Amino acid sequence: MAILEPIGARNDLARALVTRAALHQAAGDIAAAKQLLDRAAAIVQALGTLDEPARIEAAGAALDRGTPMRLLAVGS
């Protein structure tokens, strides 16, 4: 993430934030996971990315339900 932000790879940064949110969720830090998802959502909204907002919303719904976030492989 430290590399993605300075080079402007914002879509990749958003995906990394979602992955990090899942790690925080697994560790029981729900507040941090929510903050990371919110940051990722703001990035993809600013970019106008088509598919990522729905994936981030699904991750947030999983977080709210207390179920593990489903992470997708890059390019899927």
mmCIF file of the N, C-alpha and C atoms, coordinates in Angstrom:
data_MODEL
# 
_entry.id   MODEL 
# 
loop_
_atom_site.group_PDB 
_atom_site.id 
_atom_site.type_symbol 
_atom_site.label_atom_id 
_atom_site.label_alt_id 
_atom_site.label_comp_id 
_atom_site.label_asym_id 
_atom_site.label_entity_id 
_atom_site.label_seq_id 
_atom_site.pdbx_PDB_ins_code 
_atom_site.Cartn_x 
_atom_site.Cartn_y 
_atom_site.Cartn_z 
_atom_site.occupancy 
_atom_site.B_iso_or_equiv 
_atom_site.pdbx_formal_charge 
_atom_site.auth_seq_id 
_atom_site.auth_comp_id 
_atom_site.auth_asym_id 
_atom_site.auth_atom_id 
_atom_site.pdbx_PDB_model_num 
ATOM 1   N N  . MET A 1 1  ? 0.827   -1.180  0.000   1.00 0.00 ? 1  MET A N  1 
ATOM 2   C CA . MET A 1 1  ? 0.000   0.000   0.000   1.00 0.00 ? 1  MET A CA 1 
ATOM 3   C C  . MET A 1 1  ? 0.876   1.250   0.000   1.00 0.00 ? 1  MET A C  1 
ATOM 4   N N  . ALA A 1 2  ? 1.999   1.166   0.643   1.00 0.00 ? 2  ALA A N  1 
ATOM 5   C CA . ALA A 1 2  ? 2.905   2.311   0.686   1.00 0.00 ? 2  ALA A CA 1 
ATOM 6   C C  . ALA A 1 2  ? 3.432   2.662   -0.697  1.00 0.00 ? 2  ALA A C  1 
ATOM 7   N N  . ILE A 1 3  ? 3.485   1.696   -1.582  1.00 0.00 ? 3  ILE A N  1 
ATOM 8   C CA . ILE A 1 3  ? 3.959   1.929   -2.940  1.00 0.00 ? 3  ILE A CA 1 
ATOM 9   C C  . ILE A 1 3  ? 2.810   2.382   -3.844  1.00 0.00 ? 3  ILE A C  1 
ATOM 10  N N  . LEU A 1 4  ? 1.635   1.813   -3.657  1.00 0.00 ? 4  LEU A N  1 
ATOM 11  C CA . LEU A 1 4  ? 0.512   2.088   -4.551  1.00 0.00 ? 4  LEU A CA 1 
ATOM 12  C C  . LEU A 1 4  ? 0.035   3.536   -4.494  1.00 0.00 ? 4  LEU A C  1 
ATOM 13  N N  . GLU A 1 5  ? -0.023  4.088   -3.305  1.00 0.00 ? 5  GLU A N  1 
ATOM 14  C CA . GLU A 1 5  ? -0.548  5.449   -3.166  1.00 0.00 ? 5  GLU A CA 1 
ATOM 15  C C  . GLU A 1 5  ? 0.343   6.493   -3.851  1.00 0.00 ? 5  GLU A C  1 
ATOM 16  N N  . PRO A 1 6  ? 1.662   6.495   -3.605  1.00 0.00 ? 6  PRO A N  1 
ATOM 17  C CA . PRO A 1 6  ? 2.498   7.519   -4.253  1.00 0.00 ? 6  PRO A CA 1 
ATOM 18  C C  . PRO A 1 6  ? 2.537   7.434   -5.782  1.00 0.00 ? 6  PRO A C  1 
ATOM 19  N N  . ILE A 1 7  ? 2.357   6.245   -6.337  1.00 0.00 ? 7  ILE A N  1 
ATOM 20  C CA . ILE A 1 7  ? 2.422   6.131   -7.794  1.00 0.00 ? 7  ILE A CA 1 
ATOM 21  C C  . ILE A 1 7  ? 1.060   6.325   -8.459  1.00 0.00 ? 7  ILE A C  1 
ATOM 22  N N  . GLY A 1 8  ? 0.039   6.549   -7.644  1.00 0.00 ? 8  GLY A N  1 
ATOM 23  C CA . GLY A 1 8  ? -1.280  6.834   -8.194  1.00 0.00 ? 8  GLY A CA 1 
ATOM 24  C C  . GLY A 1 8  ? -2.073  5.622   -8.625  1.00 0.00 ? 8  GLY A C  1 
ATOM 25  N N  . ALA A 1 9  ? -1.710  4.450   -8.144  1.00 0.00 ? 9  ALA A N  1 
ATOM 26  C CA . ALA A 1 9  ? -2.443  3.223   -8.487  1.00 0.00 ? 9  ALA A CA 1 
ATOM 27  C C  . ALA A 1 9  ? -3.644  3.104   -7.543  1.00 0.00 ? 9  ALA A C  1 
ATOM 28  N N  . ARG A 1 10 ? -4.600  3.992   -7.716  1.00 0.00 ? 10 ARG A N  1 
ATOM 29  C CA . ARG A 1 10 ? -5.697  4.099   -6.755  1.00 0.00 ? 10 ARG A CA 1 
ATOM 30  C C  . ARG A 1 10 ? -6.648  2.913   -6.770  1.00 0.00 ? 10 ARG A C  1 
ATOM 31  N N  . ASN A 1 11 ? -6.931  2.334   -7.926  1.00 0.00 ? 11 ASN A N  1 
ATOM 32  C CA . ASN A 1 11 ? -7.813  1.170   -7.964  1.00 0.00 ? 11 ASN A CA 1 
ATOM 33  C C  . ASN A 1 11 ? -7.157  -0.006  -7.230  1.00 0.00 ? 11 ASN A C  1 
ATOM 34  N N  . ASP A 1 12 ? -5.869  -0.195  -7.472  1.00 0.00 ? 12 ASP A N  1 
ATOM 35  C CA . ASP A 1 12 ? -5.139  -1.255  -6.770  1.00 0.00 ? 12 ASP A CA 1 
ATOM 36  C C  . ASP A 1 12 ? -5.056  -0.958  -5.278  1.00 0.00 ? 12 ASP A C  1 
ATOM 37  N N  . LEU A 1 13 ? -4.911  0.302   -4.927  1.00 0.00 ? 13 LEU A N  1 
ATOM 38  C CA . LEU A 1 13 ? -4.898  0.689   -3.519  1.00 0.00 ? 13 LEU A CA 1 
ATOM 39  C C  . LEU A 1 13 ? -6.232  0.341   -2.862  1.00 0.00 ? 13 LEU A C  1 
ATOM 40  N N  . ALA A 1 14 ? -7.327  0.621   -3.550  1.00 0.00 ? 14 ALA A N  1 
ATOM 41  C CA . ALA A 1 14 ? -8.653  0.296   -3.003  1.00 0.00 ? 14 ALA A CA 1 
ATOM 42  C C  . ALA A 1 14 ? -8.788  -1.201  -2.772  1.00 0.00 ? 14 ALA A C  1 
ATOM 43  N N  . ARG A 1 15 ? -8.306  -2.008  -3.707  1.00 0.00 ? 15 ARG A N  1 
ATOM 44  C CA . ARG A 1 15 ? -8.366  -3.466  -3.531  1.00 0.00 ? 15 ARG A CA 1 
ATOM 45  C C  . ARG A 1 15 ? -7.504  -3.909  -2.347  1.00 0.00 ? 15 ARG A C  1 
ATOM 46  N N  . ALA A 1 16 ? -6.350  -3.289  -2.191  1.00 0.00 ? 16 ALA A N  1 
ATOM 47  C CA . ALA A 1 16 ? -5.484  -3.615  -1.059  1.00 0.00 ? 16 ALA A CA 1 
ATOM 48  C C  . ALA A 1 16 ? -6.148  -3.230  0.263   1.00 0.00 ? 16 ALA A C  1 
ATOM 49  N N  . LEU A 1 17 ? -6.865  -2.116  0.255   1.00 0.00 ? 17 LEU A N  1 
ATOM 50  C CA . LEU A 1 17 ? -7.581  -1.698  1.462   1.00 0.00 ? 17 LEU A CA 1 
ATOM 51  C C  . LEU A 1 17 ? -8.661  -2.705  1.838   1.00 0.00 ? 17 LEU A C  1 
ATOM 52  N N  . VAL A 1 18 ? -9.362  -3.247  0.851   1.00 0.00 ? 18 VAL A N  1 
ATOM 53  C CA . VAL A 1 18 ? -10.387 -4.254  1.123   1.00 0.00 ? 18 VAL A CA 1 
ATOM 54  C C  . VAL A 1 18 ? -9.740  -5.518  1.693   1.00 0.00 ? 18 VAL A C  1 
ATOM 55  N N  . THR A 1 19 ? -8.616  -5.912  1.129   1.00 0.00 ? 19 THR A N  1 
ATOM 56  C CA . THR A 1 19 ? -7.906  -7.087  1.651   1.00 0.00 ? 19 THR A CA 1 
ATOM 57  C C  . THR A 1 19 ? -7.464  -6.847  3.085   1.00 0.00 ? 19 THR A C  1 
ATOM 58  N N  . ARG A 1 20 ? -6.944  -5.672  3.334   1.00 0.00 ? 20 ARG A N  1 
ATOM 59  C CA . ARG A 1 20 ? -6.509  -5.341  4.691   1.00 0.00 ? 20 ARG A CA 1 
ATOM 60  C C  . ARG A 1 20 ? -7.709  -5.305  5.647   1.00 0.00 ? 20 ARG A C  1 
ATOM 61  N N  . ALA A 1 21 ? -8.841  -4.827  5.164   1.00 0.00 ? 21 ALA A N  1 
ATOM 62  C CA . ALA A 1 21 ? -10.052 -4.822  5.987   1.00 0.00 ? 21 ALA A CA 1 
ATOM 63  C C  . ALA A 1 21 ? -10.438 -6.246  6.382   1.00 0.00 ? 21 ALA A C  1 
ATOM 64  N N  . ALA A 1 22 ? -10.308 -7.175  5.441   1.00 0.00 ? 22 ALA A N  1 
ATOM 65  C CA . ALA A 1 22 ? -10.624 -8.578  5.751   1.00 0.00 ? 22 ALA A CA 1 
ATOM 66  C C  . ALA A 1 22 ? -9.679  -9.123  6.817   1.00 0.00 ? 22 ALA A C  1 
ATOM 67  N N  . LEU A 1 23 ? -8.424  -8.726  6.759   1.00 0.00 ? 23 LEU A N  1 
ATOM 68  C CA . LEU A 1 23 ? -7.468  -9.164  7.779   1.00 0.00 ? 23 LEU A CA 1 
ATOM 69  C C  . LEU A 1 23 ? -7.822  -8.590  9.147   1.00 0.00 ? 23 LEU A C  1 
ATOM 70  N N  . HIS A 1 24 ? -8.229  -7.342  9.164   1.00 0.00 ? 24 HIS A N  1 
ATOM 71  C CA . HIS A 1 24 ? -8.648  -6.734  10.432  1.00 0.00 ? 24 HIS A CA 1 
ATOM 72  C C  . HIS A 1 24 ? -9.909  -7.410  10.960  1.00 0.00 ? 24 HIS A C  1 
ATOM 73  N N  . GLN A 1 25 ? -10.826 -7.752  10.058  1.00 0.00 ? 25 GLN A N  1 
ATOM 74  C CA . GLN A 1 25 ? -12.037 -8.449  10.476  1.00 0.00 ? 25 GLN A CA 1 
ATOM 75  C C  . GLN A 1 25 ? -11.672 -9.785  11.117  1.00 0.00 ? 25 GLN A C  1 
ATOM 76  N N  . ALA A 1 26 ? -10.768 -10.513 10.486  1.00 0.00 ? 26 ALA A N  1 
ATOM 77  C CA . ALA A 1 26 ? -10.357 -11.818 11.014  1.00 0.00 ? 26 ALA A CA 1 
ATOM 78  C C  . ALA A 1 26 ? -9.693  -11.692 12.379  1.00 0.00 ? 26 ALA A C  1 
ATOM 79  N N  . ALA A 1 27 ? -9.038  -10.558 12.603  1.00 0.00 ? 27 ALA A N  1 
ATOM 80  C CA . ALA A 1 27 ? -8.375  -10.320 13.885  1.00 0.00 ? 27 ALA A CA 1 
ATOM 81  C C  . ALA A 1 27 ? -9.337  -9.754  14.931  1.00 0.00 ? 27 ALA A C  1 
ATOM 82  N N  . GLY A 1 28 ? -10.579 -9.497  14.520  1.00 0.00 ? 28 GLY A N  1 
ATOM 83  C CA . GLY A 1 28 ? -11.586 -8.998  15.448  1.00 0.00 ? 28 GLY A CA 1 
ATOM 84  C C  . GLY A 1 28 ? -11.647 -7.488  15.563  1.00 0.00 ? 28 GLY A C  1 
ATOM 85  N N  . ASP A 1 29 ? -10.911 -6.774  14.743  1.00 0.00 ? 29 ASP A N  1 
ATOM 86  C CA . ASP A 1 29 ? -10.907 -5.307  14.783  1.00 0.00 ? 29 ASP A CA 1 
ATOM 87  C C  . ASP A 1 29 ? -11.896 -4.775  13.749  1.00 0.00 ? 29 ASP A C  1 
ATOM 88  N N  . ILE A 1 30 ? -13.155 -4.825  14.101  1.00 0.00 ? 30 ILE A N  1 
ATOM 89  C CA . ILE A 1 30 ? -14.238 -4.470  13.185  1.00 0.00 ? 30 ILE A CA 1 
ATOM 90  C C  . ILE A 1 30 ? -14.215 -2.978  12.854  1.00 0.00 ? 30 ILE A C  1 
ATOM 91  N N  . ALA A 1 31 ? -13.885 -2.139  13.821  1.00 0.00 ? 31 ALA A N  1 
ATOM 92  C CA . ALA A 1 31 ? -13.845 -0.696  13.586  1.00 0.00 ? 31 ALA A CA 1 
ATOM 93  C C  . ALA A 1 31 ? -12.806 -0.345  12.521  1.00 0.00 ? 31 ALA A C  1 
ATOM 94  N N  . ALA A 1 32 ? -11.635 -0.933  12.607  1.00 0.00 ? 32 ALA A N  1 
ATOM 95  C CA . ALA A 1 32 ? -10.590 -0.674  11.610  1.00 0.00 ? 32 ALA A CA 1 
ATOM 96  C C  . ALA A 1 32 ? -11.012 -1.208  10.250  1.00 0.00 ? 32 ALA A C  1 
ATOM 97  N N  . ALA A 1 33 ? -11.645 -2.375  10.233  1.00 0.00 ? 33 ALA A N  1 
ATOM 98  C CA . ALA A 1 33 ? -12.111 -2.940  8.967   1.00 0.00 ? 33 ALA A CA 1 
ATOM 99  C C  . ALA A 1 33 ? -13.118 -2.008  8.306   1.00 0.00 ? 33 ALA A C  1 
ATOM 100 N N  . LYS A 1 34 ? -14.027 -1.455  9.085   1.00 0.00 ? 34 LYS A N  1 
ATOM 101 C CA . LYS A 1 34 ? -15.035 -0.534  8.550   1.00 0.00 ? 34 LYS A CA 1 
ATOM 102 C C  . LYS A 1 34 ? -14.374 0.718   7.976   1.00 0.00 ? 34 LYS A C  1 
ATOM 103 N N  . GLN A 1 35 ? -13.395 1.254   8.683   1.00 0.00 ? 35 GLN A N  1 
ATOM 104 C CA . GLN A 1 35 ? -12.701 2.456   8.205   1.00 0.00 ? 35 GLN A CA 1 
ATOM 105 C C  . GLN A 1 35 ? -11.983 2.186   6.878   1.00 0.00 ? 35 GLN A C  1 
ATOM 106 N N  . LEU A 1 36 ? -11.361 1.032   6.776   1.00 0.00 ? 36 LEU A N  1 
ATOM 107 C CA . LEU A 1 36 ? -10.659 0.676   5.543   1.00 0.00 ? 36 LEU A CA 1 
ATOM 108 C C  . LEU A 1 36 ? -11.636 0.515   4.384   1.00 0.00 ? 36 LEU A C  1 
ATOM 109 N N  . LEU A 1 37 ? -12.780 -0.111  4.646   1.00 0.00 ? 37 LEU A N  1 
ATOM 110 C CA . LEU A 1 37 ? -13.788 -0.257  3.591   1.00 0.00 ? 37 LEU A CA 1 
ATOM 111 C C  . LEU A 1 37 ? -14.344 1.099   3.160   1.00 0.00 ? 37 LEU A C  1 
ATOM 112 N N  . ASP A 1 38 ? -14.541 1.986   4.119   1.00 0.00 ? 38 ASP A N  1 
ATOM 113 C CA . ASP A 1 38 ? -15.025 3.326   3.788   1.00 0.00 ? 38 ASP A CA 1 
ATOM 114 C C  . ASP A 1 38 ? -14.013 4.065   2.907   1.00 0.00 ? 38 ASP A C  1 
ATOM 115 N N  . ARG A 1 39 ? -12.747 3.925   3.231   1.00 0.00 ? 39 ARG A N  1 
ATOM 116 C CA . ARG A 1 39 ? -11.695 4.573   2.431   1.00 0.00 ? 39 ARG A CA 1 
ATOM 117 C C  . ARG A 1 39 ? -11.652 3.982   1.015   1.00 0.00 ? 39 ARG A C  1 
ATOM 118 N N  . ALA A 1 40 ? -11.768 2.661   0.928   1.00 0.00 ? 40 ALA A N  1 
ATOM 119 C CA . ALA A 1 40 ? -11.772 2.002   -0.383  1.00 0.00 ? 40 ALA A CA 1 
ATOM 120 C C  . ALA A 1 40 ? -12.977 2.453   -1.196  1.00 0.00 ? 40 ALA A C  1 
ATOM 121 N N  . ALA A 1 41 ? -14.136 2.549   -0.563  1.00 0.00 ? 41 ALA A N  1 
ATOM 122 C CA . ALA A 1 41 ? -15.350 2.976   -1.259  1.00 0.00 ? 41 ALA A CA 1 
ATOM 123 C C  . ALA A 1 41 ? -15.195 4.396   -1.792  1.00 0.00 ? 41 ALA A C  1 
ATOM 124 N N  . ALA A 1 42 ? -14.599 5.268   -1.014  1.00 0.00 ? 42 ALA A N  1 
ATOM 125 C CA . ALA A 1 42 ? -14.395 6.649   -1.460  1.00 0.00 ? 42 ALA A CA 1 
ATOM 126 C C  . ALA A 1 42 ? -13.481 6.701   -2.681  1.00 0.00 ? 42 ALA A C  1 
ATOM 127 N N  . ILE A 1 43 ? -12.461 5.870   -2.690  1.00 0.00 ? 43 ILE A N  1 
ATOM 128 C CA . ILE A 1 43 ? -11.526 5.849   -3.821  1.00 0.00 ? 43 ILE A CA 1 
ATOM 129 C C  . ILE A 1 43 ? -12.231 5.394   -5.092  1.00 0.00 ? 43 ILE A C  1 
ATOM 130 N N  . VAL A 1 44 ? -12.957 4.281   -5.022  1.00 0.00 ? 44 VAL A N  1 
ATOM 131 C CA . VAL A 1 44 ? -13.583 3.770   -6.250  1.00 0.00 ? 44 VAL A CA 1 
ATOM 132 C C  . VAL A 1 44 ? -14.711 4.671   -6.726  1.00 0.00 ? 44 VAL A C  1 
ATOM 133 N N  . GLN A 1 45 ? -15.387 5.343   -5.798  1.00 0.00 ? 45 GLN A N  1 
ATOM 134 C CA . GLN A 1 45 ? -16.420 6.297   -6.214  1.00 0.00 ? 45 GLN A CA 1 
ATOM 135 C C  . GLN A 1 45 ? -15.790 7.472   -6.951  1.00 0.00 ? 45 GLN A C  1 
ATOM 136 N N  . ALA A 1 46 ? -14.662 7.961   -6.431  1.00 0.00 ? 46 ALA A N  1 
ATOM 137 C CA . ALA A 1 46 ? -13.971 9.080   -7.076  1.00 0.00 ? 46 ALA A CA 1 
ATOM 138 C C  . ALA A 1 46 ? -13.463 8.691   -8.464  1.00 0.00 ? 46 ALA A C  1 
ATOM 139 N N  . LEU A 1 47 ? -13.063 7.432   -8.608  1.00 0.00 ? 47 LEU A N  1 
ATOM 140 C CA . LEU A 1 47 ? -12.564 6.953   -9.891  1.00 0.00 ? 47 LEU A CA 1 
ATOM 141 C C  . LEU A 1 47 ? -13.685 6.625   -10.874 1.00 0.00 ? 47 LEU A C  1 
ATOM 142 N N  . GLY A 1 48 ? -14.874 6.388   -10.351 1.00 0.00 ? 48 GLY A N  1 
ATOM 143 C CA . GLY A 1 48 ? -15.978 5.972   -11.210 1.00 0.00 ? 48 GLY A CA 1 
ATOM 144 C C  . GLY A 1 48 ? -15.863 4.518   -11.636 1.00 0.00 ? 48 GLY A C  1 
ATOM 145 N N  . THR A 1 49 ? -15.185 3.718   -10.834 1.00 0.00 ? 49 THR A N  1 
ATOM 146 C CA . THR A 1 49 ? -15.018 2.296   -11.132 1.00 0.00 ? 49 THR A CA 1 
ATOM 147 C C  . THR A 1 49 ? -16.383 1.619   -11.127 1.00 0.00 ? 49 THR A C  1 
ATOM 148 N N  . LEU A 1 50 ? -16.625 0.765   -12.094 1.00 0.00 ? 50 LEU A N  1 
ATOM 149 C CA . LEU A 1 50 ? -17.950 0.161   -12.252 1.00 0.00 ? 50 LEU A CA 1 
ATOM 150 C C  . LEU A 1 50 ? -18.207 -1.019  -11.319 1.00 0.00 ? 50 LEU A C  1 
ATOM 151 N N  . ASP A 1 51 ? -17.302 -1.974  -11.233 1.00 0.00 ? 51 ASP A N  1 
ATOM 152 C CA . ASP A 1 51 ? -17.554 -3.208  -10.491 1.00 0.00 ? 51 ASP A CA 1 
ATOM 153 C C  . ASP A 1 51 ? -17.180 -3.129  -9.009  1.00 0.00 ? 51 ASP A C  1 
ATOM 154 N N  . GLU A 1 52 ? -16.159 -2.377  -8.698  1.00 0.00 ? 52 GLU A N  1 
ATOM 155 C CA . GLU A 1 52 ? -15.649 -2.383  -7.329  1.00 0.00 ? 52 GLU A CA 1 
ATOM 156 C C  . GLU A 1 52 ? -16.630 -1.879  -6.271  1.00 0.00 ? 52 GLU A C  1 
ATOM 157 N N  . PRO A 1 53 ? -17.444 -0.853  -6.529  1.00 0.00 ? 53 PRO A N  1 
ATOM 158 C CA . PRO A 1 53 ? -18.370 -0.422  -5.474  1.00 0.00 ? 53 PRO A CA 1 
ATOM 159 C C  . PRO A 1 53 ? -19.284 -1.547  -4.981  1.00 0.00 ? 53 PRO A C  1 
ATOM 160 N N  . ALA A 1 54 ? -19.763 -2.380  -5.880  1.00 0.00 ? 54 ALA A N  1 
ATOM 161 C CA . ALA A 1 54 ? -20.634 -3.494  -5.466  1.00 0.00 ? 54 ALA A CA 1 
ATOM 162 C C  . ALA A 1 54 ? -19.862 -4.502  -4.624  1.00 0.00 ? 54 ALA A C  1 
ATOM 163 N N  . ARG A 1 55 ? -18.616 -4.745  -4.981  1.00 0.00 ? 55 ARG A N  1 
ATOM 164 C CA . ARG A 1 55 ? -17.803 -5.689  -4.203  1.00 0.00 ? 55 ARG A CA 1 
ATOM 165 C C  . ARG A 1 55 ? -17.515 -5.141  -2.811  1.00 0.00 ? 55 ARG A C  1 
ATOM 166 N N  . ILE A 1 56 ? -17.237 -3.845  -2.733  1.00 0.00 ? 56 ILE A N  1 
ATOM 167 C CA . ILE A 1 56 ? -16.967 -3.233  -1.436  1.00 0.00 ? 56 ILE A CA 1 
ATOM 168 C C  . ILE A 1 56 ? -18.241 -3.218  -0.594  1.00 0.00 ? 56 ILE A C  1 
ATOM 169 N N  . GLU A 1 57 ? -19.367 -2.962  -1.231  1.00 0.00 ? 57 GLU A N  1 
ATOM 170 C CA . GLU A 1 57 ? -20.640 -2.992  -0.511  1.00 0.00 ? 57 GLU A CA 1 
ATOM 171 C C  . GLU A 1 57 ? -20.917 -4.397  0.035   1.00 0.00 ? 57 GLU A C  1 
ATOM 172 N N  . ALA A 1 58 ? -20.625 -5.419  -0.755  1.00 0.00 ? 58 ALA A N  1 
ATOM 173 C CA . ALA A 1 58 ? -20.811 -6.804  -0.300  1.00 0.00 ? 58 ALA A CA 1 
ATOM 174 C C  . ALA A 1 58 ? -19.882 -7.116  0.866   1.00 0.00 ? 58 ALA A C  1 
ATOM 175 N N  . ALA A 1 59 ? -18.666 -6.601  0.819   1.00 0.00 ? 59 ALA A N  1 
ATOM 176 C CA . ALA A 1 59 ? -17.729 -6.813  1.929   1.00 0.00 ? 59 ALA A CA 1 
ATOM 177 C C  . ALA A 1 59 ? -18.250 -6.132  3.185   1.00 0.00 ? 59 ALA A C  1 
ATOM 178 N N  . GLY A 1 60 ? -18.803 -4.934  3.039   1.00 0.00 ? 60 GLY A N  1 
ATOM 179 C CA . GLY A 1 60 ? -19.381 -4.232  4.182   1.00 0.00 ? 60 GLY A CA 1 
ATOM 180 C C  . GLY A 1 60 ? -20.580 -4.959  4.756   1.00 0.00 ? 60 GLY A C  1 
ATOM 181 N N  . ALA A 1 61 ? -21.401 -5.537  3.886   1.00 0.00 ? 61 ALA A N  1 
ATOM 182 C CA . ALA A 1 61 ? -22.563 -6.304  4.352   1.00 0.00 ? 61 ALA A CA 1 
ATOM 183 C C  . ALA A 1 61 ? -22.109 -7.537  5.122   1.00 0.00 ? 61 ALA A C  1 
ATOM 184 N N  . ALA A 1 62 ? -21.065 -8.192  4.628   1.00 0.00 ? 62 ALA A N  1 
ATOM 185 C CA . ALA A 1 62 ? -20.518 -9.352  5.344   1.00 0.00 ? 62 ALA A CA 1 
ATOM 186 C C  . ALA A 1 62 ? -19.990 -8.926  6.706   1.00 0.00 ? 62 ALA A C  1 
ATOM 187 N N  . LEU A 1 63 ? -19.334 -7.796  6.742   1.00 0.00 ? 63 LEU A N  1 
ATOM 188 C CA . LEU A 1 63 ? -18.814 -7.275  8.006   1.00 0.00 ? 63 LEU A CA 1 
ATOM 189 C C  . LEU A 1 63 ? -19.960 -7.024  8.983   1.00 0.00 ? 63 LEU A C  1 
ATOM 190 N N  . ASP A 1 64 ? -21.029 -6.416  8.491   1.00 0.00 ? 64 ASP A N  1 
ATOM 191 C CA . ASP A 1 64 ? -22.201 -6.144  9.337   1.00 0.00 ? 64 ASP A CA 1 
ATOM 192 C C  . ASP A 1 64 ? -22.846 -7.428  9.847   1.00 0.00 ? 64 ASP A C  1 
ATOM 193 N N  . ARG A 1 65 ? -22.846 -8.479  9.016   1.00 0.00 ? 65 ARG A N  1 
ATOM 194 C CA . ARG A 1 65 ? -23.441 -9.767  9.416   1.00 0.00 ? 65 ARG A CA 1 
ATOM 195 C C  . ARG A 1 65 ? -22.523 -10.573 10.328  1.00 0.00 ? 65 ARG A C  1 
ATOM 196 N N  . GLY A 1 66 ? -21.254 -10.199 10.346  1.00 0.00 ? 66 GLY A N  1 
ATOM 197 C CA . GLY A 1 66 ? -20.286 -10.958 11.128  1.00 0.00 ? 66 GLY A CA 1 
ATOM 198 C C  . GLY A 1 66 ? -19.788 -12.193 10.405  1.00 0.00 ? 66 GLY A C  1 
ATOM 199 N N  . THR A 1 67 ? -19.946 -12.202 9.091   1.00 0.00 ? 67 THR A N  1 
ATOM 200 C CA . THR A 1 67 ? -19.445 -13.317 8.293   1.00 0.00 ? 67 THR A CA 1 
ATOM 201 C C  . THR A 1 67 ? -18.181 -12.864 7.567   1.00 0.00 ? 67 THR A C  1 
ATOM 202 N N  . PRO A 1 68 ? -17.302 -13.797 7.225   1.00 0.00 ? 68 PRO A N  1 
ATOM 203 C CA . PRO A 1 68 ? -16.064 -13.410 6.550   1.00 0.00 ? 68 PRO A CA 1 
ATOM 204 C C  . PRO A 1 68 ? -16.338 -12.733 5.206   1.00 0.00 ? 68 PRO A C  1 
ATOM 205 N N  . MET A 1 69 ? -15.513 -11.735 4.919   1.00 0.00 ? 69 MET A N  1 
ATOM 206 C CA . MET A 1 69 ? -15.604 -11.069 3.626   1.00 0.00 ? 69 MET A CA 1 
ATOM 207 C C  . MET A 1 69 ? -15.115 -12.032 2.544   1.00 0.00 ? 69 MET A C  1 
ATOM 208 N N  . ARG A 1 70 ? -15.779 -12.001 1.411   1.00 0.00 ? 70 ARG A N  1 
ATOM 209 C CA . ARG A 1 70 ? -15.372 -12.826 0.277   1.00 0.00 ? 70 ARG A CA 1 
ATOM 210 C C  . ARG A 1 70 ? -14.463 -11.981 -0.593  1.00 0.00 ? 70 ARG A C  1 
ATOM 211 N N  . LEU A 1 71 ? -13.224 -12.380 -0.690  1.00 0.00 ? 71 LEU A N  1 
ATOM 212 C CA . LEU A 1 71 ? -12.276 -11.651 -1.514  1.00 0.00 ? 71 LEU A CA 1 
ATOM 213 C C  . LEU A 1 71 ? -12.143 -12.341 -2.857  1.00 0.00 ? 71 LEU A C  1 
ATOM 214 N N  . LEU A 1 72 ? -12.088 -11.546 -3.905  1.00 0.00 ? 72 LEU A N  1 
ATOM 215 C CA . LEU A 1 72 ? -11.975 -12.086 -5.248  1.00 0.00 ? 72 LEU A CA 1 
ATOM 216 C C  . LEU A 1 72 ? -10.548 -11.932 -5.740  1.00 0.00 ? 72 LEU A C  1 
ATOM 217 N N  . ALA A 1 73 ? -10.145 -12.860 -6.562  1.00 0.00 ? 73 ALA A N  1 
ATOM 218 C CA . ALA A 1 73 ? -8.825  -12.772 -7.172  1.00 0.00 ? 73 ALA A CA 1 
ATOM 219 C C  . ALA A 1 73 ? -8.783  -11.601 -8.134  1.00 0.00 ? 73 ALA A C  1 
ATOM 220 N N  . VAL A 1 74 ? -7.613  -11.037 -8.312  1.00 0.00 ? 74 VAL A N  1 
ATOM 221 C CA . VAL A 1 74 ? -7.438  -9.921  -9.237  1.00 0.00 ? 74 VAL A CA 1 
ATOM 222 C C  . VAL A 1 74 ? -7.866  -10.374 -10.624 1.00 0.00 ? 74 VAL A C  1 
ATOM 223 N N  . GLY A 1 75 ? -8.658  -9.537  -11.268 1.00 0.00 ? 75 GLY A N  1 
ATOM 224 C CA . GLY A 1 75 ? -9.100  -9.839  -12.630 1.00 0.00 ? 75 GLY A CA 1 
ATOM 225 C C  . GLY A 1 75 ? -10.355 -10.667 -12.704 1.00 0.00 ? 75 GLY A C  1 
ATOM 226 N N  . SER A 1 76 ? -10.950 -11.014 -11.567 1.00 0.00 ? 76 SER A N  1 
ATOM 227 C CA . SER A 1 76 ? -12.173 -11.814 -11.650 1.00 0.00 ? 76 SER A CA 1 
ATOM 228 C C  . SER A 1 76 ? -13.394 -10.973 -11.460 1.00 0.00 ? 76 SER A C  1 
# 
